[in-house]
């Protein structure tokens, strides 16, 4: 009896792991601001709109970087491109760590975003280059575990550090850990240059324009707008809502994020495997339905026991995880091989700008009541649900396009 062939080689497992860890540092750097929101509002003496601007400034600068890089993204070794932007990201994180005023922090977030905005797109281009569509759901499932890991490991540790040593300390933690990750990438990641052998548009600007003028790519970018804006709408004020409206304390936040993160780490690979088995779009629909139901319930809560908040968060993040993994895997099949870098860069730019706009909208909708509680959170939930429904419609058309594309490719083999 022949031994069962391994799904991934040892090197492919390393690539998946190191990209997941790299994504962990980038996602944590962005996400850590949300639970620090309650601390920053008091320590920097700022209001909710200013805090929303800090979150959105990072996203807008990241979006700009992705757009500016798109024309060049397919012209270089993806490893070198990844290291260049990761180095800039770590320098920006150090600036966040030493920031002592609101304006300094705002500037530091803009710089960090300029470099962070390209890292995700390069990582996903590497994944698309190295892994076929049939297993890409599994790969995305493992890489997207970075989102959950940032909760179970990063956010609780960051909150403990912030409570004990001040809000600057989580950024020091990210910078030090990120430096170690960068060294590992320099030493062990092989050059990623297969795309350089393909015929490409020599002029970077023309390459950007051609990518932006592709009808199917534009549909993908439109879907991305609504997929990510729905996720970002509730995120910036999540911790503040938990403390001021649900009655939790700062000391309880690490427990909530930690348990939810552990559950998400388990759910991520399962969702990736399901995406490959039952279909990417079908899982996206299931995840969206779960998330919509939980948003309706969650945004109307008042003072709530800790255990109930944990259960609600686990179910809601299960839906969000299923949505993100299935959508990422499906969108990765849209571009032609010679356009992957440009497509991923523009798509990452669209993600960040969508998140920035969503954060600004959230800052304008949410208000602080006289008793300190956040008001109009259910309205914010309705806006998120409307965005999710729009994403469902747009991704349906893209799913048909990808299915036809894969069928044509199989017929020519």
BELPELIN-V554387 format. One record per residue. RES is the residue in one small letter. D_LAST is the distance of its C-alpha to the last C-alpha in whole Angstrom. Layout:
BEGIN
((RES & D_LAST) (RES & D_LAST))
END
This chain:
BEGIN
((x & 29) (x & 27) (x & 27) (x & 25) (x & 23) (x & 24) (x & 22) (x & 23) (x & 24) (x & 28) (x & 27) (x & 25) (x & 28) (x & 30) (x & 28) (x & 28) (x & 32) (x & 33) (x & 31) (x & 32) (x & 36) (x & 36) (x & 35) (x & 38) (x & 40) (x & 39) (x & 39) (x & 42) (x & 44) (x & 43) (x & 44) (x & 47) (x & 49) (x & 49) (x & 51) (x & 53) (x & 54) (x & 57) (x & 58) (x & 57) (x & 59) (x & 62) (x & 62) (x & 61) (x & 63) (x & 60) (x & 60) (x & 56) (x & 55) (x & 56) (x & 54) (x & 51) (x & 51) (x & 50) (x & 47) (x & 46) (x & 47) (x & 45) (x & 42) (x & 43) (x & 43) (x & 39) (x & 38) (x & 39) (x & 38) (x & 34) (x & 35) (x & 36) (x & 34) (x & 31) (x & 31) (x & 31) (x & 29) (x & 26) (x & 28) (x & 29) (x & 28) (x & 28) (x & 30) (x & 33) (x & 33) (x & 33) (x & 36) (x & 38) (x & 38) (x & 38) (x & 42) (x & 43) (x & 42) (x & 44) (x & 47) (x & 47) (x & 47) (x & 50) (x & 52) (x & 52) (x & 53) (x & 56) (x & 57) (x & 60) (x & 60) (x & 58) (x & 57) (x & 56) (x & 54) (x & 53) (x & 52) (x & 51) (x & 48) (x & 47) (x & 46) (x & 44) (x & 42) (x & 41) (x & 40) (x & 38) (x & 37) (x & 34) (x & 34) (x & 31) (x & 29) (x & 28) (x & 28) (x & 25) (x & 24) (x & 24) (x & 22) (x & 19) (x & 19) (x & 19) (x & 18) (x & 15) (x & 15) (x & 16) (x & 19) (x & 20) (x & 23) (x & 24) (x & 24) (x & 26) (x & 28) (x & 29) (x & 30) (x & 31) (x & 34) (x & 36) (x & 37) (x & 39) (x & 40) (x & 41) (x & 43) (x & 44) (x & 45) (x & 45) (x & 47) (x & 50) (x & 51) (x & 51) (x & 53) (x & 55) (x & 56) (x & 56) (x & 59) (x & 61) (x & 60) (x & 59) (x & 56) (x & 55) (x & 55) (x & 51) (x & 50) (x & 51) (x & 50) (x & 46) (x & 47) (x & 48) (x & 45) (x & 43) (x & 44) (x & 43) (x & 40) (x & 39) (x & 41) (x & 38) (x & 35) (x & 37) (x & 37) (x & 34) (x & 31) (x & 29) (x & 28) (x & 25) (x & 24) (x & 20) (x & 20) (x & 23) (x & 21) (x & 19) (x & 21) (x & 23) (x & 26) (x & 29) (x & 32) (x & 32) (x & 34) (x & 31) (x & 28) (x & 30) (x & 31) (x & 28) (x & 26) (x & 29) (x & 29) (x & 25) (x & 26) (x & 23) (x & 25) (x & 28) (x & 28) (x & 26) (x & 29) (x & 32) (x & 30) (x & 31) (x & 35) (x & 35) (x & 34) (x & 36) (x & 39) (x & 39) (x & 39) (x & 41) (x & 44) (x & 46) (x & 45) (x & 48) (x & 51) (x & 49) (x & 52) (x & 55) (x & 54) (x & 54) (x & 57) (x & 59) (x & 58) (x & 57) (x & 60) (x & 58) (x & 59) (x & 58) (x & 58) (x & 56) (x & 53) (x & 52) (x & 52) (x & 50) (x & 47) (x & 47) (x & 47) (x & 44) (x & 42) (x & 42) (x & 41) (x & 38) (x & 37) (x & 37) (x & 35) (x & 32) (x & 30) (x & 31) (x & 30) (x & 26) (x & 26) (x & 26) (x & 24) (x & 21) (x & 22) (x & 24) (x & 22) (x & 23) (x & 25) (x & 27) (x & 28) (x & 29) (x & 31) (x & 33) (x & 34) (x & 35) (x & 37) (x & 39) (x & 40) (x & 41) (x & 43) (x & 45) (x & 45) (x & 48) (x & 49) (x & 49) (x & 51) (x & 54) (x & 55) (x & 58) (x & 60) (x & 58) (x & 58) (x & 56) (x & 54) (x & 53) (x & 51) (x & 49) (x & 48) (x & 47) (x & 45) (x & 43) (x & 42) (x & 42) (x & 40) (x & 37) (x & 36) (x & 36) (x & 34) (x & 32) (x & 31) (x & 31) (x & 28) (x & 26) (x & 27) (x & 26) (x & 22) (x & 21) (x & 23) (x & 21) (x & 17) (x & 19) (x & 19) (x & 17) (x & 17) (x & 19) (x & 21) (x & 22) (x & 25) (x & 27) (x & 25) (x & 26) (x & 30) (x & 30) (x & 29) (x & 32) (x & 34) (x & 34) (x & 34) (x & 38) (x & 39) (x & 39) (x & 40) (x & 43) (x & 44) (x & 44) (x & 46) (x & 48) (x & 48) (x & 49) (x & 52) (x & 53) (x & 53) (x & 54) (x & 58) (x & 61) (x & 63) (x & 67) (x & 66) (x & 64) (x & 61) (x & 58) (x & 58) (x & 55) (x & 53) (x & 52) (x & 51) (x & 49) (x & 47) (x & 47) (x & 45) (x & 43) (x & 42) (x & 41) (x & 39) (x & 37) (x & 37) (x & 36) (x & 33) (x & 32) (x & 32) (x & 30) (x & 27) (x & 27) (x & 25) (x & 23) (x & 22) (x & 21) (x & 19) (x & 17) (x & 16) (x & 15) (x & 13) (x & 11) (x & 10) (x & 9) (x & 7) (x & 5) (x & 6) (x & 4) (x & 0))
END
